[in-house]
């Protein structure tokens, strides 16, 4: 008797191919120009380190896979290949969790549906009419996409497969429910053959992905062979080398165009140095090394691991050169926020949760041998910063030389009513005084900034009167790209008056970085002999701590008072004095040697020094 069956029934009875995830991807996955810079058939050989990750999806006994990776490292594409394999070869309900629902919608429209439509193996089992944006239906299974902030979607149905993407961006809790990771994982407990994948660049060592990696039964790192000696090692930042003179040149300039040229030179010159034989490895050697590389277990091999982890950084990416990594490091190393991003996104390492701070004793180590009120011979300009309080005005006067080398000349505070008004106090204590070099030459303030947070109208009056030497300033409560922004004062009677919004966080980074230099050395931040501990305690009144934004859950670093009632007035004054120096463009000031090199002759140097060694005059500095 002949039995007839439908095509769907025959397909349901047909056994799946005996094929691994990486083999399935090479055979059926197609990348489109919409999602890839290298469109066409998927080739695991382009990123060979992804083979072991993808094949772990079907490894017997493995239930959870943790991917702690750098940016542009291919982890998301590997996850899509695992999902595509499951749809075509081993159907089961699936859940993909993203940081929020908007990301889930974008991924569905631009990544997942694009993968399905470009692959015949997936397109033939896709039930488009029964699907919507966040729930795609296939023959024998469905795929739900949701945000980590949606408890209803996370807890509503059982699933066999879960992919958690960028888990360090998840909220700690989902409404009044448990964490998204726990809530989602609960959906899989009825499946003995479940598969869960966690993906993220790390943030802190207390973040989700790093804690998951540390809890793995087995952790693997990718080792590649040296093309010279054949010994294997894993790529690390310390192995990338470039000419030291380029680093020194970058350290000694703030001129944007010159820095860009130097960074391009670093990109072109950087190579990787083998830790075994010292041989230089160029970018052209990387792909052959990746093809011959292998995942090696860190520590002892477990008998039957259920949770396995893979850890690799952006240096492995075929799209990233050794020079790009070096240049990014040099661009990032002087800014804590940028350095944190580099460590997280490029090196795939957590940023250790520490506080940046200076003790009063450490501040006083910057004391030099010159006397209070004396201007050091290398100085070319004086700036001041003033912090106006309800009944006091704090101020500092600082001298500046090439490379923003600086010396504290004077600091103090006065009762603002010592004069007839605030203007009189500023005139008497800051603007009018004459300061002297050790050889008897005299000089005065070139420019300064006065905080206008308190007694704003009086500060505006003073800045209007002394417009050639002083401007109002206030600290910014938002993130700025540069050191400051100018704003016109929005009052008719203040027409033409400009108020400065200061990036106090970046300026404090600058000050605390300069404190580490030897007093009097190039780029140092020095104090006069006998500087008081009261001043040092205010400079050391703040530290930089890691803070998580309660809304976005983004981690950033900000300066906060160490004690709630600590005074930080002289620290604010130093910030404004440093900003005043930058507004005078003193960071571009050349040394005598550099000026002589440009002139090509030392004959007129004495005359030139006499004419331009001091930024004289109280007017026209804005020109």
C-alpha positions as CSV (number, residue, x, y, z in Angstrom):
1,X,0.0,0.0,0.0
2,X,1.4,3.4,-1.0
3,X,1.5,6.1,1.6
4,X,1.4,9.7,0.5
5,X,2.8,12.5,2.6
6,X,3.2,16.2,2.2
7,X,6.5,18.0,1.5
8,X,6.5,19.5,5.0
9,X,6.0,16.0,6.5
10,X,8.9,14.6,4.4
11,X,11.1,17.6,5.6
12,X,10.1,16.9,9.2
13,X,11.2,13.3,8.9
14,X,14.4,14.1,7.1
15,X,17.4,13.8,9.5
16,X,19.5,16.9,9.9
17,X,23.0,17.1,8.2
18,X,25.9,15.9,10.2
19,X,27.6,19.3,10.3
20,X,29.1,21.6,12.8
21,X,28.0,25.3,13.3
22,X,31.1,26.6,11.6
23,X,30.6,24.2,8.6
24,X,26.9,25.2,8.4
25,X,27.9,28.9,8.4
26,X,30.5,28.4,5.6
27,X,27.8,26.5,3.6
28,X,24.7,28.6,4.2
29,X,25.4,32.0,5.7
30,X,25.6,35.0,3.4
31,X,26.7,38.5,4.5
32,X,25.0,41.4,2.7
33,X,26.4,44.9,2.2
34,X,23.8,46.1,4.7
35,X,25.6,44.5,7.6
36,X,29.1,43.7,6.5
37,X,32.1,45.5,5.0
38,X,33.0,42.2,3.3
39,X,29.7,41.0,1.7
40,X,29.4,37.5,0.3
41,X,29.4,34.0,1.6
42,X,30.5,33.6,5.2
43,X,34.1,32.3,5.5
44,X,35.2,31.2,9.0
45,X,38.8,31.2,7.7
46,X,38.6,35.1,7.7
47,X,38.2,35.0,11.5
48,X,39.4,31.5,12.4
49,X,39.3,32.0,16.1
50,X,35.5,32.0,15.9
51,X,35.4,28.4,14.8
52,X,36.0,27.0,18.3
53,X,33.4,29.4,19.7
54,X,30.7,28.4,17.2
55,X,31.4,24.7,17.5
56,X,31.1,24.9,21.3
57,X,27.3,25.5,20.7
58,X,26.9,21.8,19.8
59,X,29.5,20.4,22.2
60,X,28.0,17.6,24.3
61,X,27.4,18.6,28.0
62,X,28.1,22.3,27.4
63,X,25.1,24.4,28.5
64,X,26.5,27.9,28.8
65,X,29.0,29.8,26.7
66,X,30.6,33.1,27.9
67,X,32.2,35.4,25.3
68,X,34.3,38.2,26.9
69,X,35.6,40.0,23.9
70,X,36.9,43.2,22.4
71,X,35.2,45.5,19.9
72,X,35.1,44.4,16.2
73,X,36.0,40.8,17.3
74,X,33.1,39.0,15.5
75,X,31.2,37.7,18.6
76,X,27.8,38.9,17.5
77,X,28.2,37.3,14.1
78,X,29.2,34.0,15.7
79,X,26.1,34.2,17.8
80,X,23.9,34.7,14.7
81,X,25.6,31.7,13.1
82,X,24.7,29.6,16.2
83,X,21.1,30.8,16.0
84,X,20.9,30.2,12.3
85,X,22.2,26.7,12.7
86,X,19.6,26.0,15.4
87,X,16.8,27.3,13.2
88,X,17.9,25.1,10.3
89,X,19.3,22.0,12.0
90,X,17.9,21.7,15.6
91,X,14.8,23.8,16.0
92,X,13.8,25.0,19.5
93,X,12.3,28.1,21.0
94,X,14.8,30.9,21.2
95,X,15.1,34.2,23.1
96,X,17.6,37.0,22.2
97,X,18.0,39.7,24.9
98,X,19.4,43.1,24.2
99,X,20.1,46.2,26.5
100,X,16.7,47.7,25.6
101,X,13.7,47.2,23.3
102,X,14.9,49.8,20.7
103,X,18.1,47.8,20.2
104,X,16.1,44.6,19.9
105,X,13.9,46.2,17.2
106,X,16.9,47.5,15.3
107,X,18.6,44.1,15.5
108,X,15.5,42.3,14.3
109,X,15.0,44.5,11.3
110,X,18.7,45.1,10.3
111,X,20.5,42.0,11.3
112,X,18.3,38.9,12.0
113,X,15.8,39.3,9.2
114,X,18.6,40.3,6.8
115,X,20.4,37.0,7.7
116,X,17.2,35.0,7.2
117,X,16.4,36.6,3.8
118,X,19.9,36.1,2.4
119,X,20.2,32.4,3.4
120,X,18.1,29.9,1.4
121,X,18.4,27.4,4.3
122,X,16.7,29.8,6.6
123,X,14.4,31.5,4.1
124,X,12.6,28.2,3.3
125,X,11.6,27.6,6.9
126,X,10.7,31.2,7.7
127,X,7.0,31.9,8.2
128,X,6.9,35.6,7.4
129,X,3.1,36.1,7.5
130,X,3.0,34.8,11.1
131,X,5.9,36.9,12.2
132,X,6.2,40.4,13.6
133,X,9.1,42.7,14.5
134,X,10.0,41.1,17.8
135,X,8.7,37.5,17.2
136,X,9.9,35.6,14.2
137,X,8.2,32.3,13.4
138,X,10.0,29.4,11.8
139,X,9.0,25.8,11.0
140,X,9.3,24.1,14.4
141,X,10.3,27.1,16.4
142,X,10.1,30.8,17.1
143,X,12.7,33.5,18.0
144,X,11.7,36.3,20.4
145,X,13.7,39.5,20.7
146,X,13.4,41.7,23.7
147,X,15.0,44.3,25.9
148,X,16.6,43.5,29.3
149,X,14.3,46.1,30.8
150,X,11.1,44.1,29.8
151,X,10.2,41.7,32.6
152,X,7.0,40.5,30.9
153,X,8.9,39.3,27.8
154,X,11.7,37.7,29.9
155,X,9.3,35.7,32.1
156,X,6.4,34.9,29.7
157,X,7.4,31.6,28.0
158,X,9.8,28.7,28.2
159,X,12.7,28.7,25.8
160,X,15.5,26.3,24.9
161,X,18.0,28.8,23.5
162,X,19.0,32.2,24.9
163,X,21.5,34.7,23.6
164,X,22.2,37.5,26.0
165,X,24.0,40.3,24.1
166,X,26.1,43.1,25.8
167,X,25.2,41.9,29.3
168,X,27.3,44.7,31.0
169,X,24.8,47.2,29.7
170,X,21.8,45.5,31.4
171,X,20.0,47.1,34.3
172,X,20.7,45.5,37.7
173,X,17.0,44.6,38.1
174,X,14.0,44.4,35.7
175,X,11.3,46.4,37.4
176,X,10.6,44.7,40.7
177,X,11.8,41.4,39.3
178,X,15.2,39.7,39.6
179,X,18.1,40.6,37.3
180,X,17.5,40.0,33.6
181,X,20.1,37.2,33.5
182,X,18.5,35.3,36.2
183,X,15.0,36.0,34.9
184,X,15.9,34.8,31.4
185,X,17.8,31.8,32.6
186,X,14.8,30.6,34.6
187,X,12.9,30.2,31.2
188,X,15.3,27.3,30.2
189,X,15.3,25.1,33.3
190,X,12.8,22.6,31.8
191,X,15.1,21.9,28.8
192,X,17.9,19.3,29.5
193,X,19.5,20.3,26.1
194,X,19.4,24.0,26.7
195,X,22.1,26.4,25.3
196,X,22.8,29.9,26.7
197,X,25.3,32.4,25.4
198,X,26.5,35.5,27.2
199,X,28.3,38.2,25.1
200,X,29.8,41.5,26.2
201,X,32.8,43.7,26.3
202,X,33.7,44.0,30.0
203,X,33.3,47.2,32.1
204,X,34.3,46.6,35.7
205,X,35.6,43.6,37.4
206,X,32.3,43.5,39.2
207,X,30.4,43.6,35.9
208,X,28.2,40.7,34.6
209,X,30.5,39.4,31.9
210,X,33.7,39.3,34.0
211,X,31.9,37.6,36.9
212,X,30.5,35.1,34.5
213,X,34.0,34.5,33.0
214,X,35.5,33.9,36.4
215,X,32.7,31.4,37.2
216,X,33.3,29.3,34.1
217,X,34.4,25.6,34.5
218,X,36.9,26.2,31.6
219,X,38.3,29.4,30.2
220,X,40.0,29.4,26.8
221,X,42.4,32.0,25.2
222,X,43.6,32.0,21.6
223,X,47.3,31.3,21.1
224,X,49.0,32.0,17.8
225,X,52.5,30.8,16.6
226,X,55.3,33.2,15.9
227,X,56.2,33.2,12.2
228,X,59.9,33.3,13.1
229,X,60.4,30.8,16.0
230,X,57.0,29.0,16.0
231,X,56.4,29.5,19.7
232,X,52.8,30.2,20.6
233,X,51.6,33.2,22.6
234,X,48.4,35.3,22.9
235,X,48.2,38.8,21.6
236,X,48.6,41.5,24.3
237,X,49.1,45.3,24.3
238,X,52.6,45.0,25.8
239,X,53.8,43.1,22.6
240,X,53.1,46.1,20.3
241,X,56.1,48.3,19.9
242,X,56.8,51.6,18.0
243,X,59.7,54.2,18.0
244,X,60.1,55.8,21.4
245,X,60.8,59.2,19.9
246,X,57.2,59.3,18.6
247,X,55.9,58.8,22.1
248,X,58.2,61.6,23.4
249,X,57.1,63.9,20.7
250,X,53.4,63.3,21.5
251,X,54.1,63.9,25.2
252,X,55.6,67.3,24.4
253,X,53.0,68.8,22.1
254,X,49.3,69.7,22.3
255,X,49.1,71.1,18.8
256,X,46.2,69.1,17.1
257,X,47.6,68.8,13.6
258,X,51.1,67.7,14.8
259,X,49.5,65.1,17.1
260,X,47.5,63.7,14.2
261,X,50.7,63.4,12.1
262,X,52.6,61.7,14.9
263,X,49.7,59.3,15.5
264,X,49.7,58.4,11.8
265,X,53.4,57.7,12.1
266,X,52.8,55.4,15.0
267,X,50.2,53.5,13.0
268,X,52.6,53.1,10.2
269,X,55.6,52.1,12.3
270,X,54.1,49.8,15.0
271,X,54.8,46.0,14.9
272,X,54.3,43.1,17.3
273,X,57.4,41.8,19.1
274,X,57.5,38.0,19.8
275,X,57.9,37.5,23.5
276,X,60.0,34.4,22.9
277,X,62.5,35.3,20.1
278,X,62.0,39.1,19.9
279,X,61.3,38.9,16.2
280,X,59.2,41.7,14.7
281,X,55.8,40.6,13.4
282,X,54.0,42.8,10.8
283,X,50.3,43.0,10.1
284,X,50.7,41.0,6.9
285,X,51.8,38.0,9.1
286,X,48.6,38.1,11.3
287,X,46.2,36.2,9.1
288,X,48.5,33.2,8.7
289,X,49.1,33.2,12.5
290,X,45.3,33.2,13.1
291,X,44.8,30.3,10.8
292,X,47.4,28.2,12.7
293,X,46.2,29.4,16.1
294,X,44.2,27.4,18.6
295,X,42.2,27.9,21.8
296,X,44.2,26.8,24.8
297,X,42.7,26.1,28.3
298,X,43.7,28.3,31.2
299,X,44.2,26.2,34.2
300,X,43.3,22.5,34.8
301,X,41.0,20.7,32.4
302,X,37.6,19.8,34.0
303,X,36.0,16.4,33.3
304,X,32.7,17.6,32.0
305,X,32.4,21.5,31.8
306,X,28.9,22.9,31.6
307,X,29.9,26.6,31.4
308,X,32.9,27.5,29.2
309,X,34.4,30.9,28.5
310,X,36.3,32.4,25.6
311,X,38.4,35.6,26.2
312,X,40.0,37.5,23.3
313,X,40.8,41.2,22.5
314,X,40.5,43.4,19.4
315,X,44.2,42.8,18.5
316,X,43.0,39.5,17.0
317,X,40.5,41.2,14.6
318,X,41.6,41.1,11.0
319,X,40.1,44.6,10.6
320,X,42.4,46.1,13.3
321,X,46.1,46.7,12.7
322,X,48.8,46.7,15.4
323,X,49.3,50.4,14.6
324,X,45.7,51.2,15.2
325,X,45.8,49.7,18.6
326,X,49.0,51.6,19.5
327,X,47.6,54.9,18.2
328,X,44.3,54.4,20.1
329,X,46.3,53.7,23.3
330,X,48.3,56.9,22.9
331,X,45.2,58.9,22.3
332,X,43.5,57.4,25.3
333,X,46.1,57.1,28.0
334,X,45.9,60.7,29.4
335,X,42.1,60.7,29.8
336,X,40.7,58.4,32.4
337,X,37.4,58.1,30.6
338,X,39.1,57.3,27.2
339,X,41.5,54.9,28.9
340,X,38.6,53.1,30.5
341,X,37.0,52.7,27.1
342,X,40.3,51.5,25.6
343,X,40.8,48.9,28.3
344,X,37.2,47.7,28.0
345,X,36.5,47.8,24.3
346,X,40.0,47.2,22.8
347,X,41.8,45.0,25.4
348,X,38.6,43.2,26.7
349,X,39.8,43.7,30.2
350,X,37.8,45.2,33.1
351,X,38.6,48.6,34.5
352,X,39.6,48.1,38.1
353,X,37.4,50.0,40.4
354,X,39.8,52.3,42.2
355,X,39.7,55.9,43.3
356,X,42.1,58.5,41.9
357,X,43.1,60.9,44.6
358,X,46.0,62.8,46.1
359,X,46.9,63.1,49.8
360,X,47.9,66.4,51.2
361,X,51.4,65.1,51.8
362,X,51.7,64.1,48.1
363,X,50.6,67.6,47.1
364,X,53.3,69.2,49.2
365,X,55.9,67.1,47.4
366,X,55.5,69.5,44.6
367,X,57.1,72.3,46.6
368,X,60.2,73.8,44.9
369,X,63.0,76.1,46.2
370,X,61.7,79.5,45.2
371,X,60.0,82.0,47.5
372,X,56.4,83.0,47.8
373,X,55.4,85.9,45.5
374,X,58.5,85.3,43.3
375,X,58.1,84.6,39.6
376,X,60.4,81.9,38.2
377,X,62.8,82.9,35.4
378,X,61.1,80.5,32.9
379,X,57.7,82.0,33.2
380,X,56.1,84.1,30.4
381,X,52.6,84.8,31.8
382,X,50.6,85.0,35.0
383,X,47.0,83.8,35.3
384,X,44.6,83.7,38.2
385,X,41.6,81.8,39.3
386,X,39.1,83.1,41.8
387,X,36.2,81.3,43.6
388,X,33.6,83.6,44.9
389,X,31.6,82.4,48.0
390,X,28.9,84.2,50.0
391,X,31.3,86.1,52.2
392,X,34.8,85.1,51.0
393,X,36.7,85.1,47.8
394,X,39.5,82.5,47.3
395,X,42.2,83.0,44.7
396,X,45.5,81.6,43.3
397,X,48.0,83.3,41.0
398,X,50.1,80.9,38.9
399,X,53.0,81.5,36.5
400,X,53.3,79.6,33.2
401,X,56.1,78.6,30.9
402,X,56.5,76.3,27.8
403,X,54.8,72.9,27.9
404,X,52.4,74.4,30.5
405,X,55.1,74.2,33.1
406,X,53.7,76.2,36.0
407,X,54.6,77.6,39.4
408,X,52.3,78.8,42.2
409,X,53.1,82.4,42.9
410,X,50.4,83.4,45.5
411,X,47.2,82.1,47.0
412,X,44.8,83.4,49.7
413,X,41.3,84.5,50.4
414,X,39.8,87.8,51.5
415,X,36.6,89.2,52.9
416,X,34.8,90.5,49.8
417,X,33.8,93.6,51.8
418,X,37.4,94.6,52.5
419,X,36.9,97.1,49.7
420,X,33.8,99.0,48.9
421,X,32.5,96.0,47.0
422,X,33.6,92.9,45.3
423,X,35.3,94.9,42.5
424,X,37.4,96.7,45.0
425,X,38.5,93.4,46.6
426,X,39.5,91.8,43.3
427,X,41.3,95.0,42.3
428,X,43.2,95.2,45.5
429,X,44.1,91.5,46.0
430,X,44.5,90.1,42.5
431,X,44.4,92.5,39.5
432,X,46.6,95.4,40.7
433,X,49.5,93.7,42.6
434,X,52.9,93.7,40.9
435,X,54.9,90.5,41.1
436,X,58.7,90.3,40.6
437,X,61.2,88.0,39.1
438,X,64.3,87.1,41.2
439,X,66.3,89.6,39.1
440,X,64.0,92.5,40.0
441,X,61.9,92.6,36.8
442,X,58.2,93.3,37.4
443,X,55.1,91.7,35.9
444,X,51.4,91.6,36.4
445,X,48.4,89.3,35.7
446,X,47.8,88.5,32.0
447,X,44.4,87.0,32.4
448,X,42.1,85.2,34.9
449,X,38.7,83.6,35.4
450,X,36.3,84.3,38.3
451,X,33.6,81.9,39.3
452,X,30.1,83.4,39.0
453,X,28.1,80.7,40.8
454,X,27.6,83.0,43.8
455,X,26.8,86.7,43.6
456,X,26.5,86.5,39.9
457,X,25.6,90.1,39.1
458,X,28.5,91.4,41.1
459,X,31.0,89.1,39.3
460,X,29.5,90.3,36.0
461,X,30.0,93.9,37.1
462,X,33.6,93.2,38.0
463,X,34.3,91.4,34.7
464,X,32.7,94.2,32.8
465,X,35.0,96.7,34.4
466,X,38.1,94.5,34.1
467,X,37.1,93.0,30.7
468,X,40.7,93.2,29.4
469,X,42.0,90.9,32.2
470,X,39.1,88.8,33.5
471,X,36.0,86.8,32.5
472,X,33.3,85.0,34.4
473,X,33.3,81.2,34.6
474,X,31.2,78.4,35.9
475,X,31.8,74.6,36.1
476,X,29.9,72.5,33.6
477,X,27.3,70.0,34.8
478,X,27.4,68.1,31.5
479,X,30.0,66.3,29.5
480,X,32.0,68.6,27.2
481,X,34.2,67.6,24.3
482,X,36.9,70.1,25.0
483,X,38.2,72.2,27.9
484,X,35.5,74.9,27.7
485,X,32.6,76.4,25.9
486,X,31.8,80.2,25.5
487,X,28.3,81.5,26.1
488,X,27.0,85.1,25.7
489,X,25.5,86.4,28.9
490,X,21.8,86.7,28.3
491,X,21.1,90.1,29.7
492,X,20.6,93.3,27.8
493,X,22.8,95.4,30.1
494,X,25.6,92.8,29.6
495,X,25.8,93.1,25.9
496,X,29.1,91.6,24.7
497,X,30.0,89.9,28.0
498,X,31.0,86.2,27.6
499,X,30.8,83.6,30.3
500,X,33.0,80.5,30.1
501,X,31.6,77.0,30.8
502,X,34.5,74.9,32.1
503,X,35.1,71.2,31.7
504,X,36.3,70.9,35.4
505,X,36.6,67.1,35.2
506,X,39.1,67.3,32.3
507,X,41.0,70.2,34.0
508,X,41.3,68.3,37.2
509,X,42.7,65.3,35.3
510,X,45.3,67.7,33.9
511,X,46.2,69.1,37.3
512,X,46.5,65.7,39.1
513,X,48.5,64.3,36.2
514,X,51.0,67.2,36.4
515,X,51.5,66.7,40.2
516,X,53.4,63.5,39.5
517,X,56.2,65.3,37.8
518,X,59.4,66.5,39.5
519,X,59.0,70.1,40.6
520,X,60.7,72.4,38.1
521,X,60.9,69.8,35.4
522,X,59.3,70.3,32.0
523,X,55.5,70.2,32.3
524,X,55.6,70.1,36.1
525,X,53.1,71.8,38.5
526,X,55.2,73.4,41.3
527,X,54.5,75.1,44.6
528,X,56.6,77.7,46.4
529,X,58.7,76.7,49.4
530,X,56.6,76.6,52.6
531,X,53.2,76.3,50.9
532,X,50.7,75.7,53.7
533,X,49.0,72.4,54.6
534,X,45.6,74.3,54.5
535,X,46.1,74.8,50.7
536,X,47.3,71.2,50.2
537,X,44.2,69.8,52.0
538,X,41.9,71.7,49.7
539,X,43.8,70.5,46.6
540,X,43.4,66.9,47.9
541,X,39.7,67.4,48.9
542,X,38.4,65.4,45.9
543,X,38.9,62.0,44.4
544,X,37.7,60.4,41.2
545,X,35.4,57.5,41.6
546,X,33.4,55.2,39.3
547,X,29.7,56.0,39.1
548,X,26.8,54.2,37.4
549,X,24.2,56.5,35.8
550,X,20.9,55.3,37.4
551,X,19.0,55.8,34.1
552,X,21.3,54.6,31.4
553,X,23.4,52.2,33.6
554,X,26.5,53.6,31.8
555,X,29.6,53.6,34.0
556,X,31.7,56.8,34.1
557,X,34.2,58.4,36.4
558,X,33.6,61.7,38.1
559,X,35.3,63.9,40.7
560,X,33.6,64.0,44.1
561,X,34.4,65.4,47.5
562,X,36.1,62.9,49.8
563,X,34.2,64.2,52.7
564,X,30.8,65.9,52.3
565,X,31.9,69.1,54.2
566,X,35.4,69.3,52.8
567,X,36.5,72.7,51.3
568,X,37.7,72.7,47.7
569,X,37.9,76.4,46.9
570,X,41.6,76.5,46.1
571,X,41.3,73.4,43.9
572,X,38.6,75.3,41.9
573,X,40.9,78.3,41.7
574,X,43.7,76.1,40.3
575,X,41.3,74.7,37.7
576,X,40.3,78.2,36.5
577,X,43.9,79.4,36.5
578,X,44.8,76.4,34.3
579,X,41.9,77.1,32.0
580,X,43.0,80.7,31.7
581,X,46.4,79.6,30.6
582,X,44.8,77.4,27.9
583,X,42.7,80.3,26.8
584,X,45.9,82.2,26.3
585,X,47.1,79.3,24.1
586,X,50.1,78.9,26.3
587,X,50.1,75.1,25.6
588,X,51.6,76.0,22.1
589,X,54.4,78.2,23.6
590,X,57.7,76.9,22.2
591,X,60.9,76.6,24.3
592,X,63.9,78.8,23.5
593,X,65.6,75.8,21.8
594,X,62.5,75.2,19.6
595,X,62.4,78.9,18.6
596,X,66.1,78.9,17.8
597,X,65.6,75.7,15.7
598,X,62.8,77.4,13.7
599,X,64.8,80.6,13.2
600,X,67.9,78.5,12.1
601,X,70.1,81.1,13.8
602,X,70.9,82.0,17.4
603,X,72.1,85.5,16.6
604,X,68.9,87.4,17.2
605,X,67.8,85.2,20.1
606,X,68.7,87.7,22.8
607,X,66.7,90.5,21.1
608,X,63.7,88.2,20.5
609,X,63.8,87.0,24.1
610,X,63.8,90.6,25.3
611,X,60.8,91.5,23.2
612,X,58.6,88.4,23.6
613,X,59.6,86.6,26.8
614,X,56.6,88.2,28.6
615,X,53.0,88.5,27.5
616,X,52.7,92.1,28.4
617,X,49.8,94.4,28.3
618,X,46.3,94.2,29.7
619,X,44.4,94.5,26.5
620,X,44.1,92.7,23.2
621,X,44.8,89.2,24.4
622,X,41.6,87.9,22.7
623,X,43.1,89.1,19.4
